[in-house]
Amino acid sequence: MSQREKMPRIDRAKVRAHAHKLDGTGLRVWLDRAIGLLPDEAFPELVANYVRLEDVVADGRAEPGLLHSIRRFHRESLAGRYYQDFMVSSRNFMEKSRGTETFIAEHSRLLDACMRAERAGDVDTAREGLGLLIDLMRQIDRCEVNIVFFADEAGSWQVGVDWAEVLPAWFRSLSPATDSYDWAEAVVEALNDFAGYQMEPLLAATRNIATPEQREALAEYDGNLRRRR
């Protein structure tokens, strides 16, 4: 049985109802995913009433590679391209600016692409790409540069990264090319920054990823882990 035959039949009306409940960020992430999955022949009808077709016709140039796109996204994010604030009131403090929504959607798209690269065995791309995308989450939490604007309770948690999936993938991609102690230091720093109450299951998964030497190094850094009680 093919993968397509295993997929359940989807009720489009139910999907549409769920789409109508999403906020702007969710819709942007969903739209980016749809753009990546739709066959070429579906695009003219999809976009005809929203963009001029002559503006989006392929010009024959090769699309930039994943790492090129991530490096540019990282550079432009640090330069403030996506930072867009607004006057905050008791009515709009839960909203996100268009720039913030666009950043989250693009970060999510690139993160998904890195995860696919890691699953496909392209650990070099996953290692650098995930590292840069994780760095942006650290930069948001440090608040030293204006990357995105959150009206209330600012922090990388609002980007919605699934750390239980992302951190093990990054640790796996780091493992083959990183000294045992450097790997352990990177793991501990990332777990302290992002694991939160998932610390113990993520730590267990990380030990399974490690080589024997890396596992020993990680054990020596165990006292540096900030476990939440």
MARSEPA-886690 format. One record per atom (N, C-alpha, C, O): residue in three letters; z, y, x. Coordinates in steps of 0.2 Angstrom, whole numbers, plus 2048, in hexadecimal, padded with zeros to 3 digits. Each point is the difference from the previous one (the first is absolute). Example, Ala and Ser with C-alpha at 12.3 -4.5 7.8 and 13.67 -1.06 7.14 Angstrom:
BEGIN
ALA8277E4842;ALA8008067FC;ALA800806804;ALA8037FF805;SER7F98067F9;SER801806804;SER8038057FC;SER801806803;
//
This chain:
BEGIN
MET8007FA804;MET8008067FC;MET800806804;MET804801805;SER7F78047FA;SER800806804;SER8068057FE;SER8037FF7FB;GLN7FE80680A;GLN8058057FF;GLN7FF8037FA;GLN8048027FC;ARG7F5800802;ARG7FF8047FA;ARG8017FC7FA;ARG8038037FB;GLU7FC7F6805;GLU8027FC7FA;GLU8077FF7FF;GLU8027FF7FA;LYS80280280B;LYS8078007FF;LYS8038067FD;LYS8068007FE;MET7F7806803;MET8028067FD;MET8018007F9;MET7FB7FE7FD;PRO80A804800;PRO8018017F9;PRO7FB8057FD;PRO7FF805803;ARG7FF7FA7F6;ARG7FC8057FD;ARG8058067FF;ARG8057FF7FD;ILE7F8807804;ILE804806800;ILE7FE8047F9;ILE7FA8017FF;ASP80B8017FE;ASP7FF8047FA;ASP7FF807802;ASP805803802;ARG7F58007FD;ARG7FF807803;ARG8048057FC;ARG802805803;ALA7FF7FA7F6;ALA8048057FC;ALA807800803;ALA803805800;LYS8007F5802;LYS807800802;LYS800804807;LYS805804802;VAL7F67FB802;VAL800803807;VAL7FF8087FF;VAL803804803;ARG7F97FE7F8;ARG7FF8077FE;ARG8078037FE;ARG801806802;ALA8027F67FA;ALA8078037FD;ALA805801806;ALA803805800;HIS7FD7F6805;HIS804801806;HIS7FE806804;HIS804804803;ALA7F57FD7FE;ALA7FE805804;ALA8028077FD;ALA801805803;HIS7FF7FC7F6;HIS8028067FD;HIS807802801;HIS8028057FF;LYS8027F6803;LYS807801801;LYS802802808;LYS805803801;LEU7F67FC803;LEU801802807;LEU800808801;LEU7FD8037FC;ASP8077FF809;ASP800807802;ASP7FA801805;ASP7FC7FC801;GLY80380A801;GLY7FA802804;GLY8007FC806;GLY7FA7FE802;THR80B801802;THR8007FC806;THR7FE7F97FE;THR7FB7FD804;GLY8078007F7;GLY7FE7F97FF;GLY7F97FF7FE;GLY7FD7FC802;LEU8008097FA;LEU7F98007FF;LEU7FC801806;LEU7FB7FD800;ARG807807804;ARG7FC801807;ARG8007FA804;ARG7FB7FE802;VAL80B7FF7FE;VAL8007F9804;VAL7FB7FB7FD;VAL7FD7FD803;TRP8048037F6;TRP7FC7FB7FC;TRP7F8802801;TRP7FC7FB801;LEU80380B7FF;LEU7F9802800;LEU7FD7FE807;LEU7FA7FE801;ASP80A803804;ASP7FE7FF807;ASP7FE7F8801;ASP7FC7FE803;ARG8097FE7FA;ARG7FF7F9800;ARG7FA7FE7FC;ARG7FC7FC802;ALA8028077F8;ALA7FA7FF7FD;ALA7FA801803;ALA7FB7FD800;ILE805809804;ILE7FA802804;ILE7FF7FB805;ILE7FA7FF802;GLY80B7FE801;GLY7FF7FB805;GLY7FD7F97FE;GLY7FD7FD803;LEU8058027F6;LEU7FE7F97FE;LEU7FA8007FC;LEU7FC7FB7FF;LEU80280B7FE;LEU7FA8007FB;LEU7F97FF804;LEU800802806;PRO7FC7FA7F7;PRO7F97FF803;PRO7FC806800;PRO8018047FC;ASP7FB7FD809;ASP7FC806801;ASP7FC8027F9;ASP7FF8057FF;GLU7FE7F57FE;GLU7FC8027FA;GLU8048037FA;GLU7FD8037FC;ALA80A7FD805;ALA8048037FA;ALA802807801;ALA8028037FC;PHE7FC7FF80A;PHE803807802;PHE7FC8067FC;PHE8038047FE;PRO7F67FB802;PRO7FC8067FC;PRO8038017F9;PRO8018067FF;GLU8007F57FD;GLU8028017FA;GLU808803800;GLU8028047FB;LEU8027F9809;LEU807802801;LEU801808801;LEU8048037FD;VAL7F87FF808;VAL801807802;VAL7FB8057FE;VAL801806801;ALA7FA7F87FB;ALA7FB8057FE;ALA8028067FC;ALA7FD805801;ASN8087FB7FB;ASN8038057FC;ASN805805804;ASN8028047FD;TYR8007FA809;TYR805803804;TYR7FE803807;TYR803805802;VAL7F87F8801;VAL7FD803806;VAL7F98007FF;VAL7FD7FC7FD;ARG800808808;ARG7F8800800;ARG7FE7FA804;ARG8037FF806;LEU7F97FD7F8;LEU7FE7FA804;LEU7FD801806;LEU8017FD805;GLU7FC8097FC;GLU7FD802806;GLU805801806;GLU7FE800806;ASP8088027F7;ASP805802805;ASP8047F9803;ASP803801805;VAL7FC7FA7F8;VAL8037FA802;VAL7FB7FA802;VAL8027FA801;VAL7F88087FF;VAL7FB7FA803;VAL8017FF807;VAL801804804;ALA7FF7F57FE;ALA8017FE807;ALA7FB803804;ALA7FA8007FE;ASP808803808;ASP7FB803804;ASP7FE7FC806;ASP7FC802805;GLY8067F87FB;GLY7FE7FB806;GLY805800806;GLY7FF7FC804;ARG8058097FC;ARG805800806;ARG8057FB7FF;ARG8027FE7FA;ALA8007FE80B;ALA8057FB800;ALA8078037FE;ALA802806802;GLU8027F77F9;GLU8068027FE;GLU8057FF806;GLU7FF7FC804;PRO8068097FD;PRO804800805;PRO8057F9800;PRO8017FE7FA;GLY80080080C;GLY8057FA800;GLY8078017FD;GLY8018067FF;LEU8027F5800;LEU8078017FD;LEU805804805;LEU8038047FD;LEU7FD7FA809;LEU804804805;LEU7FE807800;LEU804804801;HIS7F67FD7FF;HIS7FD807801;HIS8038047F9;HIS802806801;SER7FE7F77FA;SER8028037F9;SER807801801;SER8038067FD;ILE8017F6805;ILE807800800;ILE802806806;ILE8058047FE;ARG7F87FC807;ARG802805805;ARG7FF8077FD;ARG804804801;ARG7F67FD7FC;ARG7FE8067FD;ARG8058027FB;ARG8038067FF;PHE7FF7F57FC;PHE8058017FB;PHE807802803;PHE8038057FE;HIS7FF7F8807;HIS806801804;HIS800807803;HIS8058047FF;ARG7F67FE804;ARG7FF807803;ARG8008057FB;ARG803805800;GLU7F97FA7FA;GLU8008057FB;GLU8068017FC;GLU8028057FE;SER8027F5801;SER8068017FD;SER805804804;SER8048047FD;LEU7FC7FB809;LEU805804804;LEU7FE807801;LEU804804801;ALA7F67FD7FE;ALA7FD807800;ALA8018047F9;ALA7FF8067FF;GLY8047F67FC;GLY8028037FA;GLY7FA8007FB;GLY8008047FB;ARG7FB7F8806;ARG7FA8007FB;ARG8027FF7F9;ARG7FE8027FB;TYR8077F9804;TYR8027FE7F9;TYR8068037FD;TYR8027FF7FB;TYR801806809;TYR8068047FE;TYR7FE8057FB;TYR7FC805801;GLN8077FA7F9;GLN7FE8057FA;GLN8078017FC;GLN8017FB7FD;ASP80280A804;ASP8068017FC;ASP7FF8047F9;ASP7FA8027FF;PHE80B7FF7FD;PHE7FF8037FA;PHE8078037FE;PHE8057FE803;MET7FC8077F9;MET8068027FE;MET8047FB7FB;MET7FD7FE7FB;VAL809800807;VAL8037FB7FD;VAL8058027FB;VAL803805801;SER7FD7F87F9;SER8048027FB;SER8037FA7FD;SER7FF7FA802;SER8058077F9;SER8047FA7FC;SER7FA7FC7FC;SER8027FA7FE;ARG7F9809801;ARG7FA7FC7FC;ARG7FC7FC805;ARG7FD7FB7FE;ASN802807808;ASN7FA7FD804;ASN8037FC806;ASN7FC7FE805;PHE80B8027FC;PHE8037FD806;PHE7FE7F9802;PHE8017FD805;MET7FC7FF7F5;MET7FE7F9801;MET7F9800802;MET7FE7FA801;GLU7FE80B7FF;GLU7F9800801;GLU7FF800808;GLU804802804;LYS7F57FC7FD;LYS7FE800807;LYS7FA805800;LYS7FC8007FC;SER80380380A;SER7FA804800;SER7FA7FC802;SER8007FA801;ARG7FA8097FD;ARG7FA7FC802;ARG7FF7FE807;ARG7FE7FA801;GLY80480A804;GLY8007FE807;GLY8057FA801;GLY7FE7FC804;THR8088047F9;THR8047FA801;THR7FD7FA7FD;THR8017FB803;GLU7FD8067F7;GLU7FD7FA7FD;GLU7FA7FD804;GLU7FF7FA801;THR7FD80A802;THR7FA7FE804;THR8027FD806;THR7FE7FB802;PHE808807801;PHE8027FD806;PHE8037F97FF;PHE7FE7FC803;ILE8068037F7;ILE8027FA7FF;ILE7FB7FB7FE;ILE8007FA802;ALA7FB8087FB;ALA7FA7FC7FE;ALA7FC7FD806;ALA7FF7FB801;GLU80080A804;GLU7FD7FF806;GLU8047FB805;GLU7FD7FC803;HIS8098067FD;HIS8057FC804;HIS8007F87FD;HIS8007FC804;SER8008047F6;SER8007F97FD;SER7FA7FC801;SER8007FA802;ARG7FA80A7FE;ARG7FA7FD801;ARG7FF7FD807;ARG7FE7FB801;LEU804809804;LEU8007FE807;LEU8057FB801;LEU7FE7FB804;LEU8088057F9;LEU8047FB801;LEU7FE7F97FE;LEU8017FB803;ASP7FC8057F7;ASP7FD7FA7FD;ASP7FB7FD805;ASP7FF7FA801;ALA7FC80B802;ALA7FB7FE804;ALA8037FD807;ALA7FE7FB802;CYS808807800;CYS8037FE806;CYS8037F97FF;CYS8007FB804;MET8038047F6;MET8037FA7FE;MET7FA7FA800;MET8017FB801;ARG7F98077FC;ARG7FB7FB800;ARG7FE7FF807;ARG7FE7FA801;ALA80180B803;ALA7FE7FE807;ALA8057FC804;ALA7FE7FB803;GLU8098067FB;GLU8057FB803;GLU7FF7F97FE;GLU8017FB804;ARG7FE8047F5;ARG7FF7F97FD;ARG7FA7FD803;ARG7FF7FA801;ALA7FC80A801;ALA7F97FE803;ALA8017FE807;ALA7FB7FE803;GLY80A804800;GLY8017FE807;GLY7FF806805;GLY8007FF806;ASP7FE8077F7;ASP7FE806804;ASP807803802;ASP8018067FD;VAL8037F7808;VAL806803801;VAL800807804;VAL8058047FF;ASP7F67FD805;ASP7FF806803;ASP8008067FB;ASP803805801;THR7F87FA7FA;THR8008057FB;THR8068017FC;THR8028067FF;ALA8017F57FF;ALA8068007FC;ALA806803804;ALA8048047FE;ARG7FC7FA809;ARG806803804;ARG800808800;ARG8058037FF;GLU7F57FF803;GLU7FF808801;GLU8008037F9;GLU8048057FF;GLY7F87F87FC;GLY8008047FA;GLY8078007FC;GLY8018057FE;LEU8027F5802;LEU8068007FC;LEU805805804;LEU8058037FD;GLY7FB7FD80A;GLY805804804;GLY7FF8077FE;GLY8058047FF;LEU7F57FF800;LEU7FE8077FF;LEU8028017F8;LEU8038067FF;LEU7FC7F67FD;LEU8028017F9;LEU8088007FF;LEU8028047FC;ILE8017F7808;ILE8078007FF;ILE803807804;ILE8058027FD;ASP7F8800808;ASP802806803;ASP8008067FB;ASP805804800;LEU7F67FC7FC;LEU8008067FB;LEU8067FF7FB;LEU8038057FE;MET7FF7F5800;MET8068007FC;MET806802804;MET8058037FD;ARG7FC7FC809;ARG805803804;ARG800807801;ARG8058047FF;GLN7F57FF802;GLN7FF807800;GLN8038037F9;GLN803806800;ILE7FB7F77FB;ILE8028037F9;ILE808800800;ILE8038057FE;ASP8007F6804;ASP8077FF800;ASP804805805;ASP8058037FE;ARG7F77FF807;ARG803804805;ARG8008087FE;ARG803804802;CYS7F87FD7FA;CYS7FF8077FD;CYS7FF805805;CYS802806800;GLU7FB7F8806;GLU7FE805805;GLU7F9803800;GLU7FF806802;VAL7FD7F77FA;VAL7F98037FE;VAL7FF7FF7F9;VAL8037FC7FD;ASN7F9809800;ASN7FE7FF7F9;ASN7FA7FC7FF;ASN7FB802801;ILE8077F87FD;ILE7FB7FB7FE;ILE7FE8007F9;ILE7FA8007FE;VAL80B7FF7FE;VAL8008007F9;VAL8058047FD;VAL805801803;PHE7FB8007F6;PHE8058047FD;PHE8037FC7FA;PHE7FC7FE7FC;PHE80A801804;PHE8047FD7FB;PHE8048057FD;PHE805803803;ALA7FB7FE7F6;ALA8048057FD;ALA8077FE800;ALA8058047FF;ASP7FD7F5801;ASP8077FE7FF;ASP8017FA804;ASP7FB7FB800;GLU80A804803;GLU8027FA804;GLU7FA7FE805;GLU7FD7FA7FF;ALA80280A805;ALA7FA7FF805;ALA8027FA804;ALA8057FF802;GLY7F57FD800;GLY8017FB805;GLY7FA7FB7FF;GLY7FD8007FB;SER8037FC80A;SER7FA7FB801;SER8007FB7FA;SER7FB7FD7FE;TRP80B8027FF;TRP8017FB7FB;TRP7FC8027FA;TRP7FE7FC7FC;GLN80080A803;GLN7FC8027FB;GLN7F87FE800;GLN7FD8007FC;VAL8027FE80A;VAL7F97FE802;VAL7FF7F97FD;VAL7FA7FE7FE;GLY80B7FE801;GLY8007FA7FD;GLY7FD7FA804;GLY7FD7FC7FE;VAL804804809;VAL7FE7FB804;VAL8047FA7FF;VAL8068007FF;ASP7F77FA801;ASP8037F97FF;ASP8027FE807;ASP7FC7FC803;TRP80A8067FF;TRP8027FE807;TRP8017F9801;TRP7FF7FD805;ALA8037FF7F5;ALA8007F9801;ALA7FA7FC802;ALA8007FB803;GLU7FA8087FC;GLU7FA7FE802;GLU7FD803806;GLU7FE7FD805;VAL80380A7FC;VAL7FD804805;VAL8047FE807;VAL7FD7FF805;LEU80A8017FB;LEU8037FF806;LEU7FF7FA803;LEU7FE7FF806;PRO8027FB7F7;PRO7FE7FA803;PRO7F9800803;PRO7FF7FD805;ALA7FD8067F7;ALA7F9800803;ALA7FF804806;ALA7FD7FE805;TRP8078077FC;TRP800804806;TRP8037FD805;TRP7FE800806;PHE8087FC7F9;PHE8037FD805;PHE7FC7FA803;PHE8007FF806;ARG7FC7FE7F5;ARG7FC7FA803;ARG7FA803804;ARG7FE7FD805;SER7FF8097F9;SER7FB803804;SER803802807;SER7FC800805;LEU80A8027FB;LEU803803807;LEU8017FA804;LEU800801806;SER8027F97F7;SER8037FB804;SER7FC7FD806;SER8027FF806;PRO7F78007F9;PRO7FC7FD806;PRO7FF805806;PRO7FF7FE806;ALA8028087F9;ALA7FE805805;ALA806804803;ALA7FF805803;THR8077F97FB;THR806805801;THR8057FC804;THR8027FA7FE;ASP801809807;ASP8067FD804;ASP8057FE7FB;ASP8018047FB;SER8037F7806;SER8057FD7FB;SER8058067FF;SER8028017FA;TYR80180280A;TYR8058067FF;TYR7FD8067FD;TYR8038037FC;ASP7F77FE806;ASP7FC8067FC;ASP7FF7FE7F9;ASP8018047FC;TRP7FD7F6803;TRP7FF7FE7F9;TRP8068007FC;TRP8018027FA;ALA8057FC809;ALA8068007FC;ALA8038077FF;ALA8028017FA;GLU7FD80380B;GLU8018077FE;GLU7FC8037FB;GLU8038047FB;ALA7F77FB805;ALA7FC8027FA;ALA8027FE7F9;ALA8008037FB;VAL8017F6805;VAL8037FD7FA;VAL8068037FE;VAL8018017FA;VAL80480080A;VAL8068027FE;VAL8008087FD;VAL8038017FB;GLU7F9803809;GLU7FF8067FD;GLU7FC8017F9;GLU8028037FC;ALA7F97F8803;ALA7FD8007FA;ALA8047FE7FA;ALA8008027FB;LEU8047F8807;LEU8057FE7FB;LEU8058057FE;LEU8028017FA;ASN80180280B;ASN8058057FF;ASN7FD8067FB;ASN8038037FC;ASP7F77FF806;ASP7FC8057FC;ASP7FF7FF7F9;ASP8008047FC;PHE7FD7F5803;PHE7FD7FF7FA;PHE8027FA7FC;PHE7FF7FF7FA;ALA8057FD809;ALA8027F97FC;ALA8058017FB;ALA8007FD7FA;GLY805808807;GLY8058017FA;GLY8047FA7FE;GLY8027FD805;TYR7FE8027F5;TYR8047FA7FE;TYR7FC7FA800;TYR8027FA7FF;GLN7F8806804;GLN7FC7FA801;GLN8017FE808;GLN7FC7FB802;MET809807801;MET8017FF807;MET8007F8802;MET7FC7FE804;GLU8087FF7F8;GLU8017F9802;GLU7FA7FB7FF;GLU7FE7FD804;PRO7FF8047F6;PRO7FA7FC7FF;PRO7FA802805;PRO7FD7FB802;LEU80380B7FF;LEU7FB802805;LEU8017FE807;LEU7FC7FE804;LEU80B8027FE;LEU8027FE806;LEU7FE7F8801;LEU7FE7FE805;ALA8047FF7F6;ALA7FE7F8800;ALA7F97FF801;ALA7FE7FC804;ALA7FE8087F8;ALA7F87FF801;ALA7FE802807;ALA7FB7FD803;THR808808800;THR7FE802806;THR8027FB806;THR7FC7FF804;ARG80A7FE7FB;ARG8017FB805;ARG7FB7FA800;ARG7FF7FD805;ASN7FE8027F5;ASN7FB7FA7FF;ASN7FA802804;ASN7FC7FC802;ILE80280B7FE;ILE7FA803803;ILE8017FF808;ILE7FB7FF803;ALA80B8027FF;ALA801801807;ALA7FE7FA804;ALA8017FA7FE;THR7FD807809;THR8007FB805;THR8087FE802;THR8048047FE;PRO7FD7F7805;PRO8077FE802;PRO803806804;PRO806802800;GLU7F6801805;GLU802805804;GLU8028077FC;GLU805803801;GLN7F67FE7FA;GLN8018067FC;GLN8067FF7FB;GLN8048057FF;ARG7FD7F57FF;ARG8067FE7FC;ARG807801804;ARG8058037FD;GLU7FB7FB809;GLU806801804;GLU801808801;GLU806802800;ALA7F4802802;ALA801807801;ALA8038037F9;ALA804805801;LEU7F97F97FA;LEU8028037F9;LEU8087FE7FF;LEU8038057FE;ALA7FF7F5804;ALA8077FF7FF;ALA805805804;ALA8058017FE;GLU7F8801808;GLU804804804;GLU8018077FD;GLU804804802;TYR7F77FE7FA;TYR8008067FD;TYR8038007F9;TYR8008057FC;ASP8037F5802;ASP8038007F9;ASP8058057FE;ASP8008027FB;GLY80480080A;GLY8058047FF;GLY7FE8077FE;GLY8048057FE;ASN7F57FD804;ASN7FD8067FF;ASN7FE8017F9;ASN7FD8057FE;LEU8027F57FE;LEU7FE8017F9;LEU8058037FB;LEU8067FE800;ARG7F78077FC;ARG8058037FB;ARG7FF7FC7FA;ARG7FC8027FC;ARG8097FA803;ARG8007FC7FA;ARG8048047FA;ARG805803801;ARG7F87FD7F9;ARG8038037FB;ARG8057FB7FC;ARG7FE7FB7FF;ARG8088087FF;ARG8047FB7FC;ARG8018027F9;ARG8047FD7FC;
//
